[in-house]
Amino acid sequence: MFNRLPPLNALRAFEAAARHLSFTKGAEELNVTQGAVSHQVKGLEDQLGLKLFLRRHQGLVLTEAGQSCQHFVRDAFDTLNSGFDAMLTKDDVGVLTVSVSPNFATKWLVPRIGKFAEAFPDIDLRISSQLRHVDLHREDVDVAVRHGEDEWPDLDAVCLMAETLFPVCSPALMAGKYPLSKIKNLVHHTLLHLDQREDWRKWVDAAGIKGLDLSKGAVFNQTSLALDAAASGQGVALGRSALAAPDLLAGRLVRPFEFSLPVAYAYYIVCPKPTADRPKIKVFREWLISEAKADEAGMKALGIFAPISQ
């Protein structure tokens, strides 16, 4: 009884060569060299103690043993393909673990998970909120939303939302002694900062505004905190379009000035390349994109010109 299966690579090389009756064409299909296929087949023949091919001037001919081997090897690969297809086809239900930053979770994703559950009741989201980038190849996480440039060559990455910077504030600050309908009145309001005041510095320089004291005002380590402070009337924050969109659409924040500053960073949906077409991941990716486009459409309808989807 043959109790040790030949190496899978040898069986793949044999099956491809047998189907094409050519080592060269089999090698092209497998994206290896002709010599590699020939070597694998020779090793298989040596292990079996049987000739599988006859080498003729006009090409390869399967021996009787080769014909028999081709039959059950092909059936075995067909069974494996069918099994994996069936398994992945059913992969549109159950748990989907998603890694996101605390800012994205708080301001964008968490308020929407009820809509996702209603639309896809057979998928249970598990939201993992953390600052570090998890290793999607090693950790038990299916997909992540990351903020940065397109800098993940080992992952499948789809841009979810581009970003622009612009001031946001409570609607209450649009009136009063120094209404923010006038950009010069910024000097009379508290600026709420993020990242050691760098974002405000970039925006002010690009807008050509003079006389603003950027050394004053609270500094927050999370965008969500700065936006919440602005919504409660504590001052003017520099909002990033993606995270500010829900508060703008709900009327908790307003955008007093039209000038915005595009930034290089964006939000990306990332996952390992081999799993990018898994049904659950595709469903979640498409849903995220549709939500981003809905935000953009809503903001345009309200006259808030802040492109966020891409």
N, C-alpha and C positions, 0 to 999 in steps of 0.2 A: 504494500500500500504506500502510495506517495504521500508522505506526511510532512513535507516541507514545501510550502508554496514558493514558486520562483518570485524574484523581486518584481514589484509592480511596474517599475520602469522598463524591465525586459518585456513584460507582457504588453505594455502600451506600445513599445517599439515594434514588437512582432505584429500586433493587431493592425497598426497603421501600415506597415510594410505589406502585410498580407492583403489588406483591402485594396491597396494601390498596385500590388505586385511590383513594387519599386522601393528600394531603400531611399533613393533621392526624394521621391514625393512624400514618403512617410516622414522623412527628416524635415521637409518643409512644413508639413502639417504640425509637427511637434516643436518646431522652431529650434531644432538642434542640427548638428552636422550629420552628413551621410555616414561618416565614419562611426559616429556615436551609435546610430541605429544598427549598423552592421555589427559593431562590437556587442551590443546588447543582445541581438539575435543569436550571435555565435555563442555567447555565454548561456543563453537559454537552451540552445541545442546541446551544449556540453553537459548542462545539468540534467537534462532529460535523457541524454544518451540517444537522441533521435535526430535525424535530418528533417528539417521543416521546410527548407527550400532547396530547389535545384537551381544552380546558377547557369543560365544559358546565355548565349550571345544576344538573343533578342530580349532578354530580361529574366525575371524570376518566375519560377513555376513552383506551386505548392506540391509537396509530396503528399502521400496519403495521410501520413501522420500530421503534416501541416494543415491539411484540410480539416481533419478532425479537431485539431487544436484551435484553428480559427473559429470553428463553429461554437465551441463552448466558451472560449475567451470572449468572443463578441457577445454571446448571451449574458456572460457575467458582467461585462461593462454596461450592457443595456439595463440589466437589473439594478446595478448601482446607480446609473443615471436616473432611472425611474424612481428609485427609492429616495434619492436626494431631492428630485423635483417635487415629489409628493410631500416630503418633509417641509420644504421651503414654502410650498404653496399654502400649507396650513399655518405658516408663520405670520398670520395676520391677526392673531388673537394672543391674549396673555399679557405678561408684564413687559414693559418697555422702559428701561432705565436711562434717564437723561441727565447729563452733567451740565450745569450752567453756573454762571457767576451769581453771587448774591444780588447784585444790582439788576441783572437781567431777570432773575427769578422774581424779585419783589415788584419791580415796576412794569414788567412786560408779560412774563409767562404765567405766573400764579393766578392773576385775575381772570385768565382765559381758560384755565384747565376744565372748568365746568362745561364750556362750549365744546371742548374736545371730547369730554366724556359723553356728552349728549350725541355728538356726531359719530363717535366710534366706541360704543359701549363695551365692545369685546377686548379693548386694549386698556390695560391698567398702567397709567404713568407712575413712575417712581422718580421723583425729582431730587437730585443730589446737588445741593448748592454749596460750592466751595471756591475759594480763590485760585487754588492750584489747578493746573491742567492735568487731568487724570491720564494715565496711560491706557488708551483705548484698545491696545493690543494685548494688555495683560490684566486689566481690571474688569470687573463685572459691570461694565457700562456699555450700552448699545450705541449711543449717539451723544454728541455734545454740541453746544452752541458757544463759540469762542469769539472773543473780541480781539482784533488785531489785523495785520495785513495778511495777504494770501501766502502764508509762510509754513504750510504743512504739506510738504511734498509726499510724505508717506501715508497721507490720508485722502479720502475723497472729501473735497471741500466745495460747498455751494454757497455763494454769497447770499445772505438773507437780507441785510439792510446796510446800505451806505449811510454815512453820517455827515451832518453839518452842525456847526456851533452857532448859537444865537442866544441872546438874553431872554429870560422868561421871568414872569413875576405874577403875583396875585392880581386878579382884576381890580382889587381895591386900590392898587398903586397907580392905576390909570387916571385917577382923579385926585383931588386934593390940592394943596398949595404948590407942589412941584410934580404935576402929572407926567407920567412917563410916555405920554404921546409925543414929547419932545426929547430927542436924544441928548440935548445939552443938560437936561435935568438929572441925568445919571449921577452927576457930581453931588446931588443932594440925597442920594439913597445909599443904603448899605449894600456893598457887593458881597455875595456869598461865593467862596472860592473852593476850588478843588485842585489837587495836585500842586500844592505850594504856589498857587496863583498863576500858573503858567498858561492855562486856557484863556483867562481874561486878558493876559498880556498879549497873546497871539491875536485875539479878536480885536482888541483896542488898536493894535498896530495896523492890522489889515483894514479897519474901518477909518483910520486916520483921525481918531479922536484924541484931543489934547486935554490935559488938566485933570485927569482922573487919578486919584490916589489909590494905587493898587496894593498899598501896604496895609490897608485896614480891612476889617471884615473877617468873619469866621472862616476857617478852613476845614473842610470835611474830607474824610478819607474814602467816602462812598458817594457816588453820584446820586443815589436814591435819597440820601440824607439832605443833600443840598437842594434837591427838587422839592422835598417835603417842607423844608424850611421856607423856600420861596412861596409855596402854595399857602402856607400859613401866614404870609405877610411879613416875614422876617427880613426880607431884602430881595435883591435881584440876583438870580443864579444864571450861570451860563449853561444852558441846556444842550444836551446832545439829542438830535432829532429823534433817534430811535427810542430812547428811554423817556423823553419828554412827551411823546405822542399821546399816550393814554391820558395824561393830565390835561393836555391841551384840548383833546377831544371832549373830555368831561367838563371843561370850563374851569377846572381848578387852577390852571395856569393860562396866561395869555402871552402872546409874543408881541412886545411893544414896537419893535423896529423890524424893518424888512431885511436889513443886511445880515447875511449869514456867511460863515467861513467853512468851506469844505475841509474835511480832515482825511488823512490817509487810512485810518483805521475803520473797520467795518465789522459787522457780525457775520460769522460763517457757521453753517451747519456742517459738522465734520463727523466722519465715522471711518472705520477701516475700509479700504477699497474692496476687499472680498465680500463685505456685508452690505455694500451700498444699495443693492437691489432687493434686499430683504423686504417683504411686503410691509411689515410694521414700520420699518425705517422710512420707506418711501411714502407711506401714508402720513407719518408725522412730519417729514420734510415738506411735503406738498401743503399740509395744513399750516405750518409755520409761514410759508411763503404767501399763502392766501391771506393770512391774518396781516402780514406786513403790507400787502397791497391794499387791503381794506383800510388800514390806518392811513396810508398815503391818499387814497381816494377821499376819505373823510376829511382830512386836513385841507386838501385842495378845495373841497366843497365849502369849507368854512373860510376860505381865503387865507389859510395858513400855508404858505409856500415853503415846505420843508421836505424835499424828496428823501425818502428813507428806503424804499425798495430798490433792487437793482436786478 
